C-alpha cells in the first residue's frame, strides 16, 4: 500500500505541474517541469515497469527541493 500511495502522490504532483500555465512554467525554468510531467506519464502508462528504486530516489532526492521551489513560487504569486 505504501508503494501504491507513493506512486499516486508522485502522479498527482506531475498532473498538477502539467496543469500549470505554460507561462508560469517558463517563468520558472529552475524547476524541472518536463521531468516532473514525464515521471507522471511513465507512472501512469508504464505501471508494470515502475522501478521502485527510482521512485525512492525521487522521494528522497527530488521532492524536498521541489517543495522548496514550489513554496518560493507560491510566495511570489499575487494573493487572490
mmCIF file of the N, C-alpha and C atoms, coordinates in Angstrom:
data_MODEL
# 
_entry.id   MODEL 
# 
loop_
_atom_site.group_PDB 
_atom_site.id 
_atom_site.type_symbol 
_atom_site.label_atom_id 
_atom_site.label_alt_id 
_atom_site.label_comp_id 
_atom_site.label_asym_id 
_atom_site.label_entity_id 
_atom_site.label_seq_id 
_atom_site.pdbx_PDB_ins_code 
_atom_site.Cartn_x 
_atom_site.Cartn_y 
_atom_site.Cartn_z 
_atom_site.occupancy 
_atom_site.B_iso_or_equiv 
_atom_site.pdbx_formal_charge 
_atom_site.auth_seq_id 
_atom_site.auth_comp_id 
_atom_site.auth_asym_id 
_atom_site.auth_atom_id 
_atom_site.pdbx_PDB_model_num 
ATOM 1   N N  . UNK A 1 1  ? 0.818  -1.189 0.000   1.00 0.00 ? 1  UNK A N  1 
ATOM 2   C CA . UNK A 1 1  ? 0.000  0.000  0.000   1.00 0.00 ? 1  UNK A CA 1 
ATOM 3   C C  . UNK A 1 1  ? 0.864  1.257  0.000   1.00 0.00 ? 1  UNK A C  1 
ATOM 4   N N  . UNK A 1 2  ? 1.988  1.205  0.689   1.00 0.00 ? 2  UNK A N  1 
ATOM 5   C CA . UNK A 1 2  ? 2.865  2.381  0.721   1.00 0.00 ? 2  UNK A CA 1 
ATOM 6   C C  . UNK A 1 2  ? 3.393  2.678  -0.675  1.00 0.00 ? 2  UNK A C  1 
ATOM 7   N N  . UNK A 1 3  ? 3.783  1.638  -1.397  1.00 0.00 ? 3  UNK A N  1 
ATOM 8   C CA . UNK A 1 3  ? 4.272  1.825  -2.771  1.00 0.00 ? 3  UNK A CA 1 
ATOM 9   C C  . UNK A 1 3  ? 3.189  2.461  -3.636  1.00 0.00 ? 3  UNK A C  1 
ATOM 10  N N  . UNK A 1 4  ? 1.991  1.926  -3.569  1.00 0.00 ? 4  UNK A N  1 
ATOM 11  C CA . UNK A 1 4  ? 0.882  2.445  -4.354  1.00 0.00 ? 4  UNK A CA 1 
ATOM 12  C C  . UNK A 1 4  ? 0.606  3.910  -4.001  1.00 0.00 ? 4  UNK A C  1 
ATOM 13  N N  . UNK A 1 5  ? 0.550  4.217  -2.725  1.00 0.00 ? 5  UNK A N  1 
ATOM 14  C CA . UNK A 1 5  ? 0.270  5.588  -2.285  1.00 0.00 ? 5  UNK A CA 1 
ATOM 15  C C  . UNK A 1 5  ? 1.373  6.545  -2.741  1.00 0.00 ? 5  UNK A C  1 
ATOM 16  N N  . UNK A 1 6  ? 2.611  6.114  -2.644  1.00 0.00 ? 6  UNK A N  1 
ATOM 17  C CA . UNK A 1 6  ? 3.732  6.960  -3.055  1.00 0.00 ? 6  UNK A CA 1 
ATOM 18  C C  . UNK A 1 6  ? 3.679  7.242  -4.546  1.00 0.00 ? 6  UNK A C  1 
ATOM 19  N N  . UNK A 1 7  ? 3.437  6.207  -5.324  1.00 0.00 ? 7  UNK A N  1 
ATOM 20  C CA . UNK A 1 7  ? 3.326  6.378  -6.777  1.00 0.00 ? 7  UNK A CA 1 
ATOM 21  C C  . UNK A 1 7  ? 2.176  7.323  -7.106  1.00 0.00 ? 7  UNK A C  1 
ATOM 22  N N  . UNK A 1 8  ? 1.042  7.146  -6.458  1.00 0.00 ? 8  UNK A N  1 
ATOM 23  C CA . UNK A 1 8  ? -0.120 8.004  -6.713  1.00 0.00 ? 8  UNK A CA 1 
ATOM 24  C C  . UNK A 1 8  ? 0.183  9.466  -6.384  1.00 0.00 ? 8  UNK A C  1 
ATOM 25  N N  . UNK A 1 9  ? 0.876  9.710  -5.277  1.00 0.00 ? 9  UNK A N  1 
ATOM 26  C CA . UNK A 1 9  ? 1.190  11.090 -4.909  1.00 0.00 ? 9  UNK A CA 1 
ATOM 27  C C  . UNK A 1 9  ? 2.158  11.727 -5.899  1.00 0.00 ? 9  UNK A C  1 
ATOM 28  N N  . UNK A 1 10 ? 3.104  10.958 -6.417  1.00 0.00 ? 10 UNK A N  1 
ATOM 29  C CA . UNK A 1 10 ? 4.008  11.483 -7.446  1.00 0.00 ? 10 UNK A CA 1 
ATOM 30  C C  . UNK A 1 10 ? 3.219  11.770 -8.723  1.00 0.00 ? 10 UNK A C  1 
ATOM 31  N N  . UNK A 1 11 ? 2.251  10.909 -9.031  1.00 0.00 ? 11 UNK A N  1 
ATOM 32  C CA . UNK A 1 11 ? 1.384  11.158 -10.185 1.00 0.00 ? 11 UNK A CA 1 
ATOM 33  C C  . UNK A 1 11 ? 0.639  12.487 -10.021 1.00 0.00 ? 11 UNK A C  1 
ATOM 34  N N  . UNK A 1 12 ? 0.135  12.737 -8.821  1.00 0.00 ? 12 UNK A N  1 
ATOM 35  C CA . UNK A 1 12 ? -0.608 13.983 -8.560  1.00 0.00 ? 12 UNK A CA 1 
ATOM 36  C C  . UNK A 1 12 ? 0.306  15.190 -8.758  1.00 0.00 ? 12 UNK A C  1 
ATOM 37  N N  . UNK A 1 13 ? 1.525  15.100 -8.289  1.00 0.00 ? 13 UNK A N  1 
ATOM 38  C CA . UNK A 1 13 ? 2.483  16.200 -8.479  1.00 0.00 ? 13 UNK A CA 1 
ATOM 39  C C  . UNK A 1 13 ? 2.700  16.440 -9.971  1.00 0.00 ? 13 UNK A C  1 
ATOM 40  N N  . UNK A 1 14 ? 2.879  15.373 -10.725 1.00 0.00 ? 14 UNK A N  1 
ATOM 41  C CA . UNK A 1 14 ? 3.080  15.504 -12.168 1.00 0.00 ? 14 UNK A CA 1 
ATOM 42  C C  . UNK A 1 14 ? 1.868  16.078 -12.874 1.00 0.00 ? 14 UNK A C  1 
ATOM 43  N N  . UNK A 1 15 ? 0.688  15.654 -12.468 1.00 0.00 ? 15 UNK A N  1 
ATOM 44  C CA . UNK A 1 15 ? -0.538 16.176 -13.070 1.00 0.00 ? 15 UNK A CA 1 
ATOM 45  C C  . UNK A 1 15 ? -0.704 17.654 -12.748 1.00 0.00 ? 15 UNK A C  1 
ATOM 46  N N  . UNK A 1 16 ? -0.412 18.028 -11.504 1.00 0.00 ? 16 UNK A N  1 
ATOM 47  C CA . UNK A 1 16 ? -0.507 19.441 -11.118 1.00 0.00 ? 16 UNK A CA 1 
ATOM 48  C C  . UNK A 1 16 ? 0.475  20.288 -11.917 1.00 0.00 ? 16 UNK A C  1 
ATOM 49  N N  . UNK A 1 17 ? 1.693  19.786 -12.108 1.00 0.00 ? 17 UNK A N  1 
ATOM 50  C CA . UNK A 1 17 ? 2.687  20.515 -12.903 1.00 0.00 ? 17 UNK A CA 1 
ATOM 51  C C  . UNK A 1 17 ? 2.202  20.681 -14.336 1.00 0.00 ? 17 UNK A C  1 
ATOM 52  N N  . UNK A 1 18 ? 1.583  19.649 -14.867 1.00 0.00 ? 18 UNK A N  1 
ATOM 53  C CA . UNK A 1 18 ? 1.078  19.697 -16.235 1.00 0.00 ? 18 UNK A CA 1 
ATOM 54  C C  . UNK A 1 18 ? -0.068 20.694 -16.390 1.00 0.00 ? 18 UNK A C  1 
ATOM 55  N N  . UNK A 1 19 ? -0.812 20.918 -15.329 1.00 0.00 ? 19 UNK A N  1 
ATOM 56  C CA . UNK A 1 19 ? -1.965 21.824 -15.384 1.00 0.00 ? 19 UNK A CA 1 
ATOM 57  C C  . UNK A 1 19 ? -1.576 23.290 -15.220 1.00 0.00 ? 19 UNK A C  1 
ATOM 58  N N  . UNK A 1 20 ? -0.339 23.556 -14.814 1.00 0.00 ? 20 UNK A N  1 
ATOM 59  C CA . UNK A 1 20 ? 0.112  24.942 -14.705 1.00 0.00 ? 20 UNK A CA 1 
ATOM 60  C C  . UNK A 1 20 ? 0.186  25.561 -16.090 1.00 0.00 ? 20 UNK A C  1 
ATOM 61  N N  . UNK A 1 21 ? 0.051  26.873 -16.143 1.00 0.00 ? 21 UNK A N  1 
ATOM 62  C CA . UNK A 1 21 ? 0.145  27.528 -17.439 1.00 0.00 ? 21 UNK A CA 1 
ATOM 63  C C  . UNK A 1 21 ? 1.563  27.418 -17.986 1.00 0.00 ? 21 UNK A C  1 
ATOM 64  N N  . UNK A 1 22 ? 1.648  27.428 -19.284 1.00 0.00 ? 22 UNK A N  1 
ATOM 65  C CA . UNK A 1 22 ? 2.955  27.388 -19.941 1.00 0.00 ? 22 UNK A CA 1 
ATOM 66  C C  . UNK A 1 22 ? 3.788  28.590 -19.508 1.00 0.00 ? 22 UNK A C  1 
ATOM 67  N N  . UNK A 1 23 ? 3.141  29.729 -19.335 1.00 0.00 ? 23 UNK A N  1 
ATOM 68  C CA . UNK A 1 23 ? 3.835  30.950 -18.938 1.00 0.00 ? 23 UNK A CA 1 
ATOM 69  C C  . UNK A 1 23 ? 4.457  30.817 -17.546 1.00 0.00 ? 23 UNK A C  1 
ATOM 70  N N  . UNK A 1 24 ? 3.720  30.226 -16.631 1.00 0.00 ? 24 UNK A N  1 
ATOM 71  C CA . UNK A 1 24 ? 4.253  30.053 -15.275 1.00 0.00 ? 24 UNK A CA 1 
ATOM 72  C C  . UNK A 1 24 ? 5.442  29.101 -15.301 1.00 0.00 ? 24 UNK A C  1 
ATOM 73  N N  . UNK A 1 25 ? 5.323  28.015 -16.043 1.00 0.00 ? 25 UNK A N  1 
ATOM 74  C CA . UNK A 1 25 ? 6.446  27.080 -16.137 1.00 0.00 ? 25 UNK A CA 1 
ATOM 75  C C  . UNK A 1 25 ? 7.655  27.748 -16.792 1.00 0.00 ? 25 UNK A C  1 
ATOM 76  N N  . UNK A 1 26 ? 7.423  28.538 -17.818 1.00 0.00 ? 26 UNK A N  1 
ATOM 77  C CA . UNK A 1 26 ? 8.539  29.227 -18.482 1.00 0.00 ? 26 UNK A CA 1 
ATOM 78  C C  . UNK A 1 26 ? 9.172  30.270 -17.575 1.00 0.00 ? 26 UNK A C  1 
ATOM 79  N N  . UNK A 1 27 ? 8.389  30.869 -16.697 1.00 0.00 ? 27 UNK A N  1 
ATOM 80  C CA . UNK A 1 27 ? 8.909  31.878 -15.768 1.00 0.00 ? 27 UNK A CA 1 
ATOM 81  C C  . UNK A 1 27 ? 9.780  31.255 -14.676 1.00 0.00 ? 27 UNK A C  1 
ATOM 82  N N  . UNK A 1 28 ? 9.721  29.938 -14.549 1.00 0.00 ? 28 UNK A N  1 
ATOM 83  C CA . UNK A 1 28 ? 10.475 29.237 -13.500 1.00 0.00 ? 28 UNK A CA 1 
ATOM 84  C C  . UNK A 1 28 ? 11.232 28.045 -14.086 1.00 0.00 ? 28 UNK A C  1 
ATOM 85  N N  . UNK A 1 29 ? 12.211 28.339 -14.926 1.00 0.00 ? 29 UNK A N  1 
ATOM 86  C CA . UNK A 1 29 ? 12.971 27.252 -15.562 1.00 0.00 ? 29 UNK A CA 1 
ATOM 87  C C  . UNK A 1 29 ? 13.865 26.483 -14.588 1.00 0.00 ? 29 UNK A C  1 
ATOM 88  N N  . UNK A 1 30 ? 14.028 27.001 -13.369 1.00 0.00 ? 30 UNK A N  1 
ATOM 89  C CA . UNK A 1 30 ? 14.820 26.293 -12.371 1.00 0.00 ? 30 UNK A CA 1 
ATOM 90  C C  . UNK A 1 30 ? 14.133 24.994 -11.925 1.00 0.00 ? 30 UNK A C  1 
ATOM 91  N N  . UNK A 1 31 ? 12.842 24.894 -12.172 1.00 0.00 ? 31 UNK A N  1 
ATOM 92  C CA . UNK A 1 31 ? 12.089 23.680 -11.852 1.00 0.00 ? 31 UNK A CA 1 
ATOM 93  C C  . UNK A 1 31 ? 12.120 22.779 -13.083 1.00 0.00 ? 31 UNK A C  1 
ATOM 94  N N  . UNK A 1 32 ? 12.381 21.523 -12.871 1.00 0.00 ? 32 UNK A N  1 
ATOM 95  C CA . UNK A 1 32 ? 12.495 20.573 -13.990 1.00 0.00 ? 32 UNK A CA 1 
ATOM 96  C C  . UNK A 1 32 ? 11.106 20.080 -14.413 1.00 0.00 ? 32 UNK A C  1 
ATOM 97  N N  . UNK A 1 33 ? 10.287 20.999 -14.902 1.00 0.00 ? 33 UNK A N  1 
ATOM 98  C CA . UNK A 1 33 ? 8.902  20.678 -15.279 1.00 0.00 ? 33 UNK A CA 1 
ATOM 99  C C  . UNK A 1 33 ? 8.801  19.488 -16.225 1.00 0.00 ? 33 UNK A C  1 
ATOM 100 N N  . UNK A 1 34 ? 9.584  19.433 -17.299 1.00 0.00 ? 34 UNK A N  1 
ATOM 101 C CA . UNK A 1 34 ? 9.442  18.279 -18.213 1.00 0.00 ? 34 UNK A CA 1 
ATOM 102 C C  . UNK A 1 34 ? 9.721  16.932 -17.535 1.00 0.00 ? 34 UNK A C  1 
ATOM 103 N N  . UNK A 1 35 ? 10.679 16.900 -16.622 1.00 0.00 ? 35 UNK A N  1 
ATOM 104 C CA . UNK A 1 35 ? 10.972 15.649 -15.922 1.00 0.00 ? 35 UNK A CA 1 
ATOM 105 C C  . UNK A 1 35 ? 9.835  15.264 -14.975 1.00 0.00 ? 35 UNK A C  1 
ATOM 106 N N  . UNK A 1 36 ? 9.261  16.253 -14.325 1.00 0.00 ? 36 UNK A N  1 
ATOM 107 C CA . UNK A 1 36 ? 8.151  16.006 -13.398 1.00 0.00 ? 36 UNK A CA 1 
ATOM 108 C C  . UNK A 1 36 ? 6.946  15.472 -14.157 1.00 0.00 ? 36 UNK A C  1 
ATOM 109 N N  . UNK A 1 37 ? 6.616  16.120 -15.250 1.00 0.00 ? 37 UNK A N  1 
ATOM 110 C CA . UNK A 1 37 ? 5.480  15.707 -16.077 1.00 0.00 ? 37 UNK A CA 1 
ATOM 111 C C  . UNK A 1 37 ? 5.761  14.348 -16.717 1.00 0.00 ? 37 UNK A C  1 
ATOM 112 N N  . UNK A 1 38 ? 6.990  14.144 -17.164 1.00 0.00 ? 38 UNK A N  1 
ATOM 113 C CA . UNK A 1 38 ? 7.375  12.868 -17.762 1.00 0.00 ? 38 UNK A CA 1 
ATOM 114 C C  . UNK A 1 38 ? 7.309  11.724 -16.773 1.00 0.00 ? 38 UNK A C  1 
ATOM 115 N N  . UNK A 1 39 ? 7.670  11.989 -15.528 1.00 0.00 ? 39 UNK A N  1 
ATOM 116 C CA . UNK A 1 39 ? 7.600  10.956 -14.494 1.00 0.00 ? 39 UNK A CA 1 
ATOM 117 C C  . UNK A 1 39 ? 6.158  10.520 -14.300 1.00 0.00 ? 39 UNK A C  1 
ATOM 118 N N  . UNK A 1 40 ? 5.256  11.464 -14.267 1.00 0.00 ? 40 UNK A N  1 
ATOM 119 C CA . UNK A 1 40 ? 3.832  11.149 -14.126 1.00 0.00 ? 40 UNK A CA 1 
ATOM 120 C C  . UNK A 1 40 ? 3.369  10.262 -15.280 1.00 0.00 ? 40 UNK A C  1 
ATOM 121 N N  . UNK A 1 41 ? 3.754  10.642 -16.491 1.00 0.00 ? 41 UNK A N  1 
ATOM 122 C CA . UNK A 1 41 ? 3.347  9.852  -17.663 1.00 0.00 ? 41 UNK A CA 1 
ATOM 123 C C  . UNK A 1 41 ? 3.890  8.431  -17.573 1.00 0.00 ? 41 UNK A C  1 
ATOM 124 N N  . UNK A 1 42 ? 5.123  8.299  -17.142 1.00 0.00 ? 42 UNK A N  1 
ATOM 125 C CA . UNK A 1 42 ? 5.728  6.968  -17.009 1.00 0.00 ? 42 UNK A CA 1 
ATOM 126 C C  . UNK A 1 42 ? 4.980  6.136  -15.981 1.00 0.00 ? 42 UNK A C  1 
ATOM 127 N N  . UNK A 1 43 ? 4.661  6.751  -14.839 1.00 0.00 ? 43 UNK A N  1 
ATOM 128 C CA . UNK A 1 43 ? 3.975  6.014  -13.774 1.00 0.00 ? 43 UNK A CA 1 
ATOM 129 C C  . UNK A 1 43 ? 2.571  5.576  -14.188 1.00 0.00 ? 43 UNK A C  1 
ATOM 130 N N  . UNK A 1 44 ? 1.890  6.424  -14.937 1.00 0.00 ? 44 UNK A N  1 
ATOM 131 C CA . UNK A 1 44 ? 0.518  6.123  -15.335 1.00 0.00 ? 44 UNK A CA 1 
ATOM 132 C C  . UNK A 1 44 ? 0.475  5.113  -16.481 1.00 0.00 ? 44 UNK A C  1 
ATOM 133 N N  . UNK A 1 45 ? 1.340  5.284  -17.466 1.00 0.00 ? 45 UNK A N  1 
ATOM 134 C CA . UNK A 1 45 ? 1.235  4.490  -18.688 1.00 0.00 ? 45 UNK A CA 1 
ATOM 135 C C  . UNK A 1 45 ? 2.142  3.268  -18.727 1.00 0.00 ? 45 UNK A C  1 
ATOM 136 N N  . UNK A 1 46 ? 3.079  3.184  -17.825 1.00 0.00 ? 46 UNK A N  1 
ATOM 137 C CA . UNK A 1 46 ? 4.006  2.053  -17.832 1.00 0.00 ? 46 UNK A CA 1 
ATOM 138 C C  . UNK A 1 46 ? 4.046  1.435  -16.435 1.00 0.00 ? 46 UNK A C  1 
ATOM 139 N N  . UNK A 1 47 ? 2.860  1.295  -15.849 1.00 0.00 ? 47 UNK A N  1 
ATOM 140 C CA . UNK A 1 47 ? 2.729  0.945  -14.440 1.00 0.00 ? 47 UNK A CA 1 
ATOM 141 C C  . UNK A 1 47 ? 3.462  -0.341 -14.069 1.00 0.00 ? 47 UNK A C  1 
ATOM 142 N N  . UNK A 1 48 ? 3.433  -1.336 -14.932 1.00 0.00 ? 48 UNK A N  1 
ATOM 143 C CA . UNK A 1 48 ? 4.023  -2.622 -14.573 1.00 0.00 ? 48 UNK A CA 1 
ATOM 144 C C  . UNK A 1 48 ? 5.540  -2.642 -14.684 1.00 0.00 ? 48 UNK A C  1 
ATOM 145 N N  . UNK A 1 49 ? 6.123  -1.543 -15.146 1.00 0.00 ? 49 UNK A N  1 
ATOM 146 C CA . UNK A 1 49 ? 7.579  -1.468 -15.237 1.00 0.00 ? 49 UNK A CA 1 
ATOM 147 C C  . UNK A 1 49 ? 8.155  -0.390 -14.324 1.00 0.00 ? 49 UNK A C  1 
ATOM 148 N N  . UNK A 1 50 ? 7.413  -0.011 -13.304 1.00 0.00 ? 50 UNK A N  1 
ATOM 149 C CA . UNK A 1 50 ? 7.875  1.006  -12.364 1.00 0.00 ? 50 UNK A CA 1 
ATOM 150 C C  . UNK A 1 50 ? 9.061  0.456  -11.580 1.00 0.00 ? 50 UNK A C  1 
ATOM 151 N N  . UNK A 1 51 ? 10.121 1.237  -11.546 1.00 0.00 ? 51 UNK A N  1 
ATOM 152 C CA . UNK A 1 51 ? 11.326 0.867  -10.803 1.00 0.00 ? 51 UNK A CA 1 
ATOM 153 C C  . UNK A 1 51 ? 11.233 1.525  -9.422  1.00 0.00 ? 51 UNK A C  1 
ATOM 154 N N  . UNK A 1 52 ? 11.040 0.713  -8.402  1.00 0.00 ? 52 UNK A N  1 
ATOM 155 C CA . UNK A 1 52 ? 10.870 1.265  -7.053  1.00 0.00 ? 52 UNK A CA 1 
ATOM 156 C C  . UNK A 1 52 ? 12.128 1.982  -6.564  1.00 0.00 ? 52 UNK A C  1 
ATOM 157 N N  . UNK A 1 53 ? 13.265 1.617  -7.108  1.00 0.00 ? 53 UNK A N  1 
ATOM 158 C CA . UNK A 1 53 ? 14.498 2.326  -6.753  1.00 0.00 ? 53 UNK A CA 1 
ATOM 159 C C  . UNK A 1 53 ? 14.427 3.770  -7.235  1.00 0.00 ? 53 UNK A C  1 
ATOM 160 N N  . UNK A 1 54 ? 13.911 3.964  -8.440  1.00 0.00 ? 54 UNK A N  1 
ATOM 161 C CA . UNK A 1 54 ? 13.764 5.316  -8.990  1.00 0.00 ? 54 UNK A CA 1 
ATOM 162 C C  . UNK A 1 54 ? 12.728 6.090  -8.190  1.00 0.00 ? 54 UNK A C  1 
ATOM 163 N N  . UNK A 1 55 ? 11.622 5.450  -7.863  1.00 0.00 ? 55 UNK A N  1 
ATOM 164 C CA . UNK A 1 55 ? 10.579 6.110  -7.065  1.00 0.00 ? 55 UNK A CA 1 
ATOM 165 C C  . UNK A 1 55 ? 11.158 6.549  -5.717  1.00 0.00 ? 55 UNK A C  1 
ATOM 166 N N  . UNK A 1 56 ? 11.911 5.679  -5.082  1.00 0.00 ? 56 UNK A N  1 
ATOM 167 C CA . UNK A 1 56 ? 12.524 6.022  -3.792  1.00 0.00 ? 56 UNK A CA 1 
ATOM 168 C C  . UNK A 1 56 ? 13.496 7.184  -3.941  1.00 0.00 ? 56 UNK A C  1 
ATOM 169 N N  . UNK A 1 57 ? 14.259 7.200  -5.026  1.00 0.00 ? 57 UNK A N  1 
ATOM 170 C CA . UNK A 1 57 ? 15.195 8.301  -5.273  1.00 0.00 ? 57 UNK A CA 1 
ATOM 171 C C  . UNK A 1 57 ? 14.445 9.615  -5.459  1.00 0.00 ? 57 UNK A C  1 
ATOM 172 N N  . UNK A 1 58 ? 13.341 9.562  -6.196  1.00 0.00 ? 58 UNK A N  1 
ATOM 173 C CA . UNK A 1 58 ? 12.531 10.768 -6.400  1.00 0.00 ? 58 UNK A CA 1 
ATOM 174 C C  . UNK A 1 58 ? 12.061 11.310 -5.058  1.00 0.00 ? 58 UNK A C  1 
ATOM 175 N N  . UNK A 1 59 ? 11.547 10.439 -4.227  1.00 0.00 ? 59 UNK A N  1 
ATOM 176 C CA . UNK A 1 59 ? 11.041 10.865 -2.911  1.00 0.00 ? 59 UNK A CA 1 
ATOM 177 C C  . UNK A 1 59 ? 12.169 11.419 -2.051  1.00 0.00 ? 59 UNK A C  1 
ATOM 178 N N  . UNK A 1 60 ? 13.278 10.733 -2.038  1.00 0.00 ? 60 UNK A N  1 
ATOM 179 C CA . UNK A 1 60 ? 14.393 11.101 -1.157  1.00 0.00 ? 60 UNK A CA 1 
ATOM 180 C C  . UNK A 1 60 ? 15.168 12.314 -1.663  1.00 0.00 ? 60 UNK A C  1 
ATOM 181 N N  . UNK A 1 61 ? 15.423 12.370 -2.966  1.00 0.00 ? 61 UNK A N  1 
ATOM 182 C CA . UNK A 1 61 ? 16.346 13.369 -3.518  1.00 0.00 ? 61 UNK A CA 1 
ATOM 183 C C  . UNK A 1 61 ? 15.669 14.550 -4.218  1.00 0.00 ? 61 UNK A C  1 
ATOM 184 N N  . UNK A 1 62 ? 14.506 14.319 -4.818  1.00 0.00 ? 62 UNK A N  1 
ATOM 185 C CA . UNK A 1 62 ? 13.939 15.347 -5.691  1.00 0.00 ? 62 UNK A CA 1 
ATOM 186 C C  . UNK A 1 62 ? 12.724 16.067 -5.119  1.00 0.00 ? 62 UNK A C  1 
ATOM 187 N N  . UNK A 1 63 ? 11.935 15.378 -4.331  1.00 0.00 ? 63 UNK A N  1 
ATOM 188 C CA . UNK A 1 63 ? 10.743 16.018 -3.760  1.00 0.00 ? 63 UNK A CA 1 
ATOM 189 C C  . UNK A 1 63 ? 11.103 17.138 -2.771  1.00 0.00 ? 63 UNK A C  1 
ATOM 190 N N  . UNK A 1 64 ? 12.057 16.951 -1.857  1.00 0.00 ? 64 UNK A N  1 
ATOM 191 C CA . UNK A 1 64 ? 12.350 18.047 -0.916  1.00 0.00 ? 64 UNK A CA 1 
ATOM 192 C C  . UNK A 1 64 ? 12.756 19.367 -1.596  1.00 0.00 ? 64 UNK A C  1 
ATOM 193 N N  . UNK A 1 65 ? 13.684 19.357 -2.589  1.00 0.00 ? 65 UNK A N  1 
ATOM 194 C CA . UNK A 1 65 ? 13.984 20.630 -3.238  1.00 0.00 ? 65 UNK A CA 1 
ATOM 195 C C  . UNK A 1 65 ? 12.810 21.164 -4.061  1.00 0.00 ? 65 UNK A C  1 
ATOM 196 N N  . UNK A 1 66 ? 12.023 20.269 -4.648  1.00 0.00 ? 66 UNK A N  1 
ATOM 197 C CA . UNK A 1 66 ? 10.847 20.708 -5.393  1.00 0.00 ? 66 UNK A CA 1 
ATOM 198 C C  . UNK A 1 66 ? 9.870  21.421 -4.471  1.00 0.00 ? 66 UNK A C  1 
ATOM 199 N N  . UNK A 1 67 ? 9.688  20.895 -3.286  1.00 0.00 ? 67 UNK A N  1 
ATOM 200 C CA . UNK A 1 67 ? 8.793  21.530 -2.309  1.00 0.00 ? 67 UNK A CA 1 
ATOM 201 C C  . UNK A 1 67 ? 9.253  22.955 -2.022  1.00 0.00 ? 67 UNK A C  1 
ATOM 202 N N  . UNK A 1 68 ? 10.532 23.146 -1.827  1.00 0.00 ? 68 UNK A N  1 
ATOM 203 C CA . UNK A 1 68 ? 11.063 24.493 -1.578  1.00 0.00 ? 68 UNK A CA 1 
ATOM 204 C C  . UNK A 1 68 ? 10.852 25.401 -2.780  1.00 0.00 ? 68 UNK A C  1 
ATOM 205 N N  . UNK A 1 69 ? 11.075 24.878 -3.968  1.00 0.00 ? 69 UNK A N  1 
ATOM 206 C CA . UNK A 1 69 ? 10.881 25.673 -5.187  1.00 0.00 ? 69 UNK A CA 1 
ATOM 207 C C  . UNK A 1 69 ? 9.421  26.099 -5.326  1.00 0.00 ? 69 UNK A C  1 
ATOM 208 N N  . UNK A 1 70 ? 8.500  25.183 -5.090  1.00 0.00 ? 70 UNK A N  1 
ATOM 209 C CA . UNK A 1 70 ? 7.076  25.494 -5.215  1.00 0.00 ? 70 UNK A CA 1 
ATOM 210 C C  . UNK A 1 70 ? 6.651  26.509 -4.160  1.00 0.00 ? 70 UNK A C  1 
ATOM 211 N N  . UNK A 1 71 ? 7.154  26.362 -2.950  1.00 0.00 ? 71 UNK A N  1 
ATOM 212 C CA . UNK A 1 71 ? 6.830  27.339 -1.899  1.00 0.00 ? 71 UNK A CA 1 
ATOM 213 C C  . UNK A 1 71 ? 7.308  28.732 -2.285  1.00 0.00 ? 71 UNK A C  1 
ATOM 214 N N  . UNK A 1 72 ? 8.487  28.820 -2.877  1.00 0.00 ? 72 UNK A N  1 
ATOM 215 C CA . UNK A 1 72 ? 9.006  30.116 -3.334  1.00 0.00 ? 72 UNK A CA 1 
ATOM 216 C C  . UNK A 1 72 ? 8.138  30.695 -4.435  1.00 0.00 ? 72 UNK A C  1 
ATOM 217 N N  . UNK A 1 73 ? 7.751  29.862 -5.378  1.00 0.00 ? 73 UNK A N  1 
ATOM 218 C CA . UNK A 1 73 ? 6.864  30.314 -6.470  1.00 0.00 ? 73 UNK A CA 1 
ATOM 219 C C  . UNK A 1 73 ? 5.551  30.824 -5.908  1.00 0.00 ? 73 UNK A C  1 
ATOM 220 N N  . UNK A 1 74 ? 4.964  30.070 -4.975  1.00 0.00 ? 74 UNK A N  1 
ATOM 221 C CA . UNK A 1 74 ? 3.683  30.462 -4.396  1.00 0.00 ? 74 UNK A CA 1 
ATOM 222 C C  . UNK A 1 74 ? 3.771  31.792 -3.664  1.00 0.00 ? 74 UNK A C  1 
ATOM 223 N N  . UNK A 1 75 ? 4.864  32.017 -2.954  1.00 0.00 ? 75 UNK A N  1 
ATOM 224 C CA . UNK A 1 75 ? 5.038  33.309 -2.241  1.00 0.00 ? 75 UNK A CA 1 
ATOM 225 C C  . UNK A 1 75 ? 5.115  34.469 -3.219  1.00 0.00 ? 75 UNK A C  1 
ATOM 226 N N  . UNK A 1 76 ? 5.584  34.222 -4.434  1.00 0.00 ? 76 UNK A N  1 
ATOM 227 C CA . UNK A 1 76 ? 5.724  35.279 -5.421  1.00 0.00 ? 76 UNK A CA 1 
ATOM 228 C C  . UNK A 1 76 ? 4.464  35.565 -6.224  1.00 0.00 ? 76 UNK A C  1 
ATOM 229 N N  . UNK A 1 77 ? 3.449  34.732 -6.060  1.00 0.00 ? 77 UNK A N  1 
ATOM 230 C CA . UNK A 1 77 ? 2.195  34.932 -6.803  1.00 0.00 ? 77 UNK A CA 1 
ATOM 231 C C  . UNK A 1 77 ? 1.329  35.970 -6.105  1.00 0.00 ? 77 UNK A C  1 
ATOM 232 N N  . UNK A 1 78 ? 0.548  36.700 -6.889  1.00 0.00 ? 78 UNK A N  1 
ATOM 233 C CA . UNK A 1 78 ? -0.357 37.662 -6.258  1.00 0.00 ? 78 UNK A CA 1 
ATOM 234 C C  . UNK A 1 78 ? -1.423 36.944 -5.439  1.00 0.00 ? 78 UNK A C  1 
ATOM 235 N N  . UNK A 1 79 ? -1.814 37.554 -4.324  1.00 0.00 ? 79 UNK A N  1 
ATOM 236 C CA . UNK A 1 79 ? -2.853 36.980 -3.475  1.00 0.00 ? 79 UNK A CA 1 
ATOM 237 C C  . UNK A 1 79 ? -4.182 37.035 -4.214  1.00 0.00 ? 79 UNK A C  1 
ATOM 238 N N  . UNK A 1 80 ? -4.983 36.062 -3.959  1.00 0.00 ? 80 UNK A N  1 
ATOM 239 C CA . UNK A 1 80 ? -6.289 36.124 -4.625  1.00 0.00 ? 80 UNK A CA 1 
ATOM 240 C C  . UNK A 1 80 ? -7.008 34.909 -4.504  1.00 0.00 ? 80 UNK A C  1 
# 
